[in-house]
Amino acid sequence: MLDYTFFLEWAQFAVRWLHVITAIAWIGSSFYFIALDLGLRPEDGAPQGVHGAAWQVHGGGFYHIQKYLVAPERMPADLTWFKWESYMTWVSGFAMLVLVYWAGAQFYLIDPSVADLPVWAAIAISLGSLTIGWIAYDLICKSRFGDDNTRLMLFLYVVLVAMAWGYTQVFSGRAALLHLGAFTATIMSANVFFIIIPNQKIVVADLMAGRAPDPKYGKIAKQRSTHNNYLTLPVLFLMLSNHYPLAFASEWNWLIASLVFLMGVTIRHFFNTHHAHKGTPWWTWGVTAVLFALVVWLSSLTGAQEEMDEAALPPAAQRFAEAPGFEAVTDIVMGRCSMCHASEPGFDGIGRAPKAVHLETPAQIANAAHQIYVQSGLTHAMPPANLSFMEPAERAQIREWYRAATRG
């Protein structure tokens, strides 16, 4: 029997696959051009306007690359624009946000113990924060305050720390870090869409009209590109964090995210300096190691988890708690799954509940209905290698219970 959840899982998988592919393409091309730009050197006999050149070898071939300070005197017949990697990374990421966190808002976005929001309000905050964040950032960059890039980046860091804390006050820990990543990635992709590419098109239009391009457009694009350079690694951490509860389920998750942004700066500073042939600042790795050690330490300070009261279950979970077969499924899950998915796991080698999913009470089981159905009903993913010997008939009971609840 194919149901909504079955197709939703495949839609999420397909979009996630696309997201990973486009992100690899965007980040790969971005890092390549940053390293190339920093490594360019003056070259004798270069055409007028060439800022620097580099010789590179890859795949058995040699490449001679030249960069013009503004643009060549005449436009080449073929010009490759690096923009779709960025656009599709954001589009696919936003689609993931909709499919996972909006479609499953009551399970993944809203945490009643943090803020008991209606679904529409949580989605409005989600979308509004991404939109307002970009508008505010862009206005600040265009203001006189943004003329000093160092001052601007320090201010941007303060804003990101504030957003990290703010998201944890309205969303679940998992959703908070994911939204901080989406907030940052929206700024990065919007930089490409609204600033970098349009400025390059102005330069191209001037060239085609026989006008000398204004260098200011390149300077503005360079500023935004620098921001993207330092934000890339933290965004990757935040996007991966939803798979690791030691990051998102920590009481200090917002502070962990704040330290990760600093790690992004130290790591990129090393490579930027190295590629620019300005030395090899090994000290940055020491600072990075200290920051990461602080992250690990903070993750160990997680406070006691509050008991989930069955009477306070969100409506979506309440529907599963009241569905026929829930008592039988509760017995199955407690017998086959709770030895690992517990506040103090009893299975050797497991120190914390996988994915921070606890299945020790009926309320917790009802709240994790979707995961139980996919992992143990639709598939045999859990228990892993069927270590607790869940029977086919028990998996069938899980399927019947879940479908009975969703039919209503």
Secondary structure as UniProt FT lines:
FT   HELIX           4..39
FT   TURN            44..45
FT   TURN            48..49
FT   STRAND          50..58
FT   TURN            59..60
FT   STRAND          61..68
FT   HELIX           84..96
FT   HELIX           97..102
FT   TURN            103..104
FT   HELIX           105..109
FT   TURN            112..114
FT   HELIX           119..142
FT   HELIX           144..147
FT   HELIX           149..168
FT   TURN            169..170
FT   HELIX           173..190
FT   HELIX           191..196
FT   HELIX           197..208
FT   TURN            209..210
FT   HELIX           216..241
FT   TURN            242..243
FT   HELIX           245..248
FT   TURN            251..252
FT   HELIX           253..275
FT   TURN            276..277
FT   HELIX           283..299
FT   TURN            300..301
FT   HELIX           310..312
FT   HELIX           315..321
FT   TURN            324..325
FT   HELIX           326..336
FT   TURN            337..340
FT   TURN            348..349
FT   HELIX           354..356
FT   HELIX           362..367
FT   HELIX           369..372
FT   HELIX           373..378
FT   HELIX           384..386
FT   TURN            387..388
FT   HELIX           392..407
//
